[in-house]
Amino acid sequence: MPSSLLILAWGRRVSQTKVRSTVFQALVHFRWYDVTV
């Protein structure tokens, strides 16, 4: 497997994980907002 493809796949996985964690943080934030308001 070429290193460029490996780096590309790794970068895609990292970006997906970042998006997932961002969505999770947003959901938690809105949940706390609902609780406080």
mmCIF file of the N, C-alpha and C atoms, coordinates in Angstrom:
data_MODEL
# 
_entry.id   MODEL 
# 
loop_
_atom_site.group_PDB 
_atom_site.id 
_atom_site.type_symbol 
_atom_site.label_atom_id 
_atom_site.label_alt_id 
_atom_site.label_comp_id 
_atom_site.label_asym_id 
_atom_site.label_entity_id 
_atom_site.label_seq_id 
_atom_site.pdbx_PDB_ins_code 
_atom_site.Cartn_x 
_atom_site.Cartn_y 
_atom_site.Cartn_z 
_atom_site.occupancy 
_atom_site.B_iso_or_equiv 
_atom_site.pdbx_formal_charge 
_atom_site.auth_seq_id 
_atom_site.auth_comp_id 
_atom_site.auth_asym_id 
_atom_site.auth_atom_id 
_atom_site.pdbx_PDB_model_num 
ATOM 1   N N  . MET A 1 1  ? 0.857   -1.198 0.000  1.00 0.00 ? 1  MET A N  1 
ATOM 2   C CA . MET A 1 1  ? 0.000   0.000  0.000  1.00 0.00 ? 1  MET A CA 1 
ATOM 3   C C  . MET A 1 1  ? 0.892   1.247  0.000  1.00 0.00 ? 1  MET A C  1 
ATOM 4   N N  . PRO A 1 2  ? 0.710   2.111  -0.987 1.00 0.00 ? 2  PRO A N  1 
ATOM 5   C CA . PRO A 1 2  ? 1.517   3.334  -1.068 1.00 0.00 ? 2  PRO A CA 1 
ATOM 6   C C  . PRO A 1 2  ? 1.306   4.220  0.166  1.00 0.00 ? 2  PRO A C  1 
ATOM 7   N N  . SER A 1 3  ? 2.367   4.910  0.544  1.00 0.00 ? 3  SER A N  1 
ATOM 8   C CA . SER A 1 3  ? 2.280   5.741  1.750  1.00 0.00 ? 3  SER A CA 1 
ATOM 9   C C  . SER A 1 3  ? 1.300   6.896  1.549  1.00 0.00 ? 3  SER A C  1 
ATOM 10  N N  . SER A 1 4  ? 1.198   7.402  0.312  1.00 0.00 ? 4  SER A N  1 
ATOM 11  C CA . SER A 1 4  ? 0.288   8.525  0.059  1.00 0.00 ? 4  SER A CA 1 
ATOM 12  C C  . SER A 1 4  ? -1.159  8.105  0.301  1.00 0.00 ? 4  SER A C  1 
ATOM 13  N N  . LEU A 1 5  ? -1.516  6.901  -0.120 1.00 0.00 ? 5  LEU A N  1 
ATOM 14  C CA . LEU A 1 5  ? -2.882  6.408  0.118  1.00 0.00 ? 5  LEU A CA 1 
ATOM 15  C C  . LEU A 1 5  ? -3.111  6.192  1.610  1.00 0.00 ? 5  LEU A C  1 
ATOM 16  N N  . LEU A 1 6  ? -2.076  5.706  2.297  1.00 0.00 ? 6  LEU A N  1 
ATOM 17  C CA . LEU A 1 6  ? -2.187  5.468  3.730  1.00 0.00 ? 6  LEU A CA 1 
ATOM 18  C C  . LEU A 1 6  ? -2.425  6.783  4.467  1.00 0.00 ? 6  LEU A C  1 
ATOM 19  N N  . ILE A 1 7  ? -1.660  7.806  4.091  1.00 0.00 ? 7  ILE A N  1 
ATOM 20  C CA . ILE A 1 7  ? -1.817  9.129  4.719  1.00 0.00 ? 7  ILE A CA 1 
ATOM 21  C C  . ILE A 1 7  ? -3.195  9.700  4.406  1.00 0.00 ? 7  ILE A C  1 
ATOM 22  N N  . LEU A 1 8  ? -3.659  9.486  3.170  1.00 0.00 ? 8  LEU A N  1 
ATOM 23  C CA . LEU A 1 8  ? -4.970  10.001 2.769  1.00 0.00 ? 8  LEU A CA 1 
ATOM 24  C C  . LEU A 1 8  ? -6.074  9.337  3.584  1.00 0.00 ? 8  LEU A C  1 
ATOM 25  N N  . ALA A 1 9  ? -5.989  8.006  3.718  1.00 0.00 ? 9  ALA A N  1 
ATOM 26  C CA . ALA A 1 9  ? -7.000  7.283  4.488  1.00 0.00 ? 9  ALA A CA 1 
ATOM 27  C C  . ALA A 1 9  ? -6.951  7.698  5.955  1.00 0.00 ? 9  ALA A C  1 
ATOM 28  N N  . TRP A 1 10 ? -5.741  7.893  6.498  1.00 0.00 ? 10 TRP A N  1 
ATOM 29  C CA . TRP A 1 10 ? -5.599  8.293  7.902  1.00 0.00 ? 10 TRP A CA 1 
ATOM 30  C C  . TRP A 1 10 ? -6.188  9.685  8.117  1.00 0.00 ? 10 TRP A C  1 
ATOM 31  N N  . GLY A 1 11 ? -5.909  10.594 7.175  1.00 0.00 ? 11 GLY A N  1 
ATOM 32  C CA . GLY A 1 11 ? -6.440  11.955 7.274  1.00 0.00 ? 11 GLY A CA 1 
ATOM 33  C C  . GLY A 1 11 ? -7.956  11.957 7.220  1.00 0.00 ? 11 GLY A C  1 
ATOM 34  N N  . ARG A 1 12 ? -8.519  11.093 6.366  1.00 0.00 ? 12 ARG A N  1 
ATOM 35  C CA . ARG A 1 12 ? -9.978  11.012 6.263  1.00 0.00 ? 12 ARG A CA 1 
ATOM 36  C C  . ARG A 1 12 ? -10.567 10.504 7.569  1.00 0.00 ? 12 ARG A C  1 
ATOM 37  N N  . ARG A 1 13 ? -9.912  9.517  8.169  1.00 0.00 ? 13 ARG A N  1 
ATOM 38  C CA . ARG A 1 13 ? -10.397 8.961  9.444  1.00 0.00 ? 13 ARG A CA 1 
ATOM 39  C C  . ARG A 1 13 ? -10.317 10.010 10.547 1.00 0.00 ? 13 ARG A C  1 
ATOM 40  N N  . VAL A 1 14 ? -9.223  10.759 10.567 1.00 0.00 ? 14 VAL A N  1 
ATOM 41  C CA . VAL A 1 14 ? -9.062  11.802 11.591 1.00 0.00 ? 14 VAL A CA 1 
ATOM 42  C C  . VAL A 1 14 ? -10.137 12.873 11.431 1.00 0.00 ? 14 VAL A C  1 
ATOM 43  N N  . SER A 1 15 ? -10.418 13.262 10.173 1.00 0.00 ? 15 SER A N  1 
ATOM 44  C CA . SER A 1 15 ? -11.427 14.295 9.946  1.00 0.00 ? 15 SER A CA 1 
ATOM 45  C C  . SER A 1 15 ? -12.802 13.789 10.359 1.00 0.00 ? 15 SER A C  1 
ATOM 46  N N  . GLN A 1 16 ? -13.100 12.520 10.097 1.00 0.00 ? 16 GLN A N  1 
ATOM 47  C CA . GLN A 1 16 ? -14.380 11.950 10.511 1.00 0.00 ? 16 GLN A CA 1 
ATOM 48  C C  . GLN A 1 16 ? -14.496 11.942 12.030 1.00 0.00 ? 16 GLN A C  1 
ATOM 49  N N  . THR A 1 17 ? -13.396 11.601 12.698 1.00 0.00 ? 17 THR A N  1 
ATOM 50  C CA . THR A 1 17 ? -13.403 11.576 14.160 1.00 0.00 ? 17 THR A CA 1 
ATOM 51  C C  . THR A 1 17 ? -13.600 12.989 14.705 1.00 0.00 ? 17 THR A C  1 
ATOM 52  N N  . LYS A 1 18 ? -12.961 13.980 14.052 1.00 0.00 ? 18 LYS A N  1 
ATOM 53  C CA . LYS A 1 18 ? -13.109 15.371 14.490 1.00 0.00 ? 18 LYS A CA 1 
ATOM 54  C C  . LYS A 1 18 ? -14.550 15.812 14.358 1.00 0.00 ? 18 LYS A C  1 
ATOM 55  N N  . VAL A 1 19 ? -15.164 15.478 13.218 1.00 0.00 ? 19 VAL A N  1 
ATOM 56  C CA . VAL A 1 19 ? -16.561 15.855 12.991 1.00 0.00 ? 19 VAL A CA 1 
ATOM 57  C C  . VAL A 1 19 ? -17.454 15.191 14.030 1.00 0.00 ? 19 VAL A C  1 
ATOM 58  N N  . ARG A 1 20 ? -17.178 13.929 14.310 1.00 0.00 ? 20 ARG A N  1 
ATOM 59  C CA . ARG A 1 20 ? -17.988 13.184 15.269 1.00 0.00 ? 20 ARG A CA 1 
ATOM 60  C C  . ARG A 1 20 ? -17.883 13.819 16.658 1.00 0.00 ? 20 ARG A C  1 
ATOM 61  N N  . SER A 1 21 ? -16.660 14.159 17.075 1.00 0.00 ? 21 SER A N  1 
ATOM 62  C CA . SER A 1 21 ? -16.479 14.741 18.404 1.00 0.00 ? 21 SER A CA 1 
ATOM 63  C C  . SER A 1 21 ? -17.099 16.129 18.478 1.00 0.00 ? 21 SER A C  1 
ATOM 64  N N  . THR A 1 22 ? -17.037 16.871 17.356 1.00 0.00 ? 22 THR A N  1 
ATOM 65  C CA . THR A 1 22 ? -17.638 18.208 17.330 1.00 0.00 ? 22 THR A CA 1 
ATOM 66  C C  . THR A 1 22 ? -19.149 18.117 17.470 1.00 0.00 ? 22 THR A C  1 
ATOM 67  N N  . VAL A 1 23 ? -19.748 17.160 16.760 1.00 0.00 ? 23 VAL A N  1 
ATOM 68  C CA . VAL A 1 23 ? -21.196 16.960 16.848 1.00 0.00 ? 23 VAL A CA 1 
ATOM 69  C C  . VAL A 1 23 ? -21.573 16.530 18.260 1.00 0.00 ? 23 VAL A C  1 
ATOM 70  N N  . PHE A 1 24 ? -20.763 15.646 18.850 1.00 0.00 ? 24 PHE A N  1 
ATOM 71  C CA . PHE A 1 24 ? -21.038 15.177 20.209 1.00 0.00 ? 24 PHE A CA 1 
ATOM 72  C C  . PHE A 1 24 ? -20.972 16.338 21.201 1.00 0.00 ? 24 PHE A C  1 
ATOM 73  N N  . GLN A 1 25 ? -19.951 17.202 21.061 1.00 0.00 ? 25 GLN A N  1 
ATOM 74  C CA . GLN A 1 25 ? -19.817 18.348 21.958 1.00 0.00 ? 25 GLN A CA 1 
ATOM 75  C C  . GLN A 1 25 ? -20.997 19.295 21.791 1.00 0.00 ? 25 GLN A C  1 
ATOM 76  N N  . ALA A 1 26 ? -21.450 19.477 20.538 1.00 0.00 ? 26 ALA A N  1 
ATOM 77  C CA . ALA A 1 26 ? -22.592 20.361 20.280 1.00 0.00 ? 26 ALA A CA 1 
ATOM 78  C C  . ALA A 1 26 ? -23.848 19.802 20.929 1.00 0.00 ? 26 ALA A C  1 
ATOM 79  N N  . LEU A 1 27 ? -24.050 18.480 20.810 1.00 0.00 ? 27 LEU A N  1 
ATOM 80  C CA . LEU A 1 27 ? -25.224 17.848 21.421 1.00 0.00 ? 27 LEU A CA 1 
ATOM 81  C C  . LEU A 1 27 ? -25.185 18.005 22.934 1.00 0.00 ? 27 LEU A C  1 
ATOM 82  N N  . VAL A 1 28 ? -24.023 17.778 23.537 1.00 0.00 ? 28 VAL A N  1 
ATOM 83  C CA . VAL A 1 28 ? -23.887 17.919 24.993 1.00 0.00 ? 28 VAL A CA 1 
ATOM 84  C C  . VAL A 1 28 ? -24.149 19.366 25.398 1.00 0.00 ? 28 VAL A C  1 
ATOM 85  N N  . HIS A 1 29 ? -23.627 20.309 24.608 1.00 0.00 ? 29 HIS A N  1 
ATOM 86  C CA . HIS A 1 29 ? -23.804 21.723 24.913 1.00 0.00 ? 29 HIS A CA 1 
ATOM 87  C C  . HIS A 1 29 ? -25.286 22.088 24.872 1.00 0.00 ? 29 HIS A C  1 
ATOM 88  N N  . PHE A 1 30 ? -25.979 21.640 23.828 1.00 0.00 ? 30 PHE A N  1 
ATOM 89  C CA . PHE A 1 30 ? -27.402 21.956 23.708 1.00 0.00 ? 30 PHE A CA 1 
ATOM 90  C C  . PHE A 1 30 ? -28.209 21.280 24.814 1.00 0.00 ? 30 PHE A C  1 
ATOM 91  N N  . ARG A 1 31 ? -27.772 20.077 25.199 1.00 0.00 ? 31 ARG A N  1 
ATOM 92  C CA . ARG A 1 31 ? -28.463 19.359 26.270 1.00 0.00 ? 31 ARG A CA 1 
ATOM 93  C C  . ARG A 1 31 ? -28.364 20.166 27.575 1.00 0.00 ? 31 ARG A C  1 
ATOM 94  N N  . TRP A 1 32 ? -27.153 20.658 27.873 1.00 0.00 ? 32 TRP A N  1 
ATOM 95  C CA . TRP A 1 32 ? -26.974 21.449 29.087 1.00 0.00 ? 32 TRP A CA 1 
ATOM 96  C C  . TRP A 1 32 ? -27.762 22.757 28.999 1.00 0.00 ? 32 TRP A C  1 
ATOM 97  N N  . TYR A 1 33 ? -27.815 23.326 27.766 1.00 0.00 ? 33 TYR A N  1 
ATOM 98  C CA . TYR A 1 33 ? -28.567 24.566 27.562 1.00 0.00 ? 33 TYR A CA 1 
ATOM 99  C C  . TYR A 1 33 ? -30.046 24.321 27.852 1.00 0.00 ? 33 TYR A C  1 
ATOM 100 N N  . ASP A 1 34 ? -30.568 23.184 27.373 1.00 0.00 ? 34 ASP A N  1 
ATOM 101 C CA . ASP A 1 34 ? -31.976 22.843 27.633 1.00 0.00 ? 34 ASP A CA 1 
ATOM 102 C C  . ASP A 1 34 ? -32.215 22.680 29.132 1.00 0.00 ? 34 ASP A C  1 
ATOM 103 N N  . VAL A 1 35 ? -31.256 22.065 29.824 1.00 0.00 ? 35 VAL A N  1 
ATOM 104 C CA . VAL A 1 35 ? -31.419 21.829 31.258 1.00 0.00 ? 35 VAL A CA 1 
ATOM 105 C C  . VAL A 1 35 ? -31.400 23.160 32.034 1.00 0.00 ? 35 VAL A C  1 
ATOM 106 N N  . THR A 1 36 ? -30.469 24.048 31.677 1.00 0.00 ? 36 THR A N  1 
ATOM 107 C CA . THR A 1 36 ? -30.336 25.297 32.422 1.00 0.00 ? 36 THR A CA 1 
ATOM 108 C C  . THR A 1 36 ? -31.474 26.251 32.108 1.00 0.00 ? 36 THR A C  1 
ATOM 109 N N  . VAL A 1 37 ? -31.994 26.224 30.911 1.00 0.00 ? 37 VAL A N  1 
ATOM 110 C CA . VAL A 1 37 ? -33.095 27.120 30.525 1.00 0.00 ? 37 VAL A CA 1 
ATOM 111 C C  . VAL A 1 37 ? -34.422 26.406 30.743 1.00 0.00 ? 37 VAL A C  1 
# 
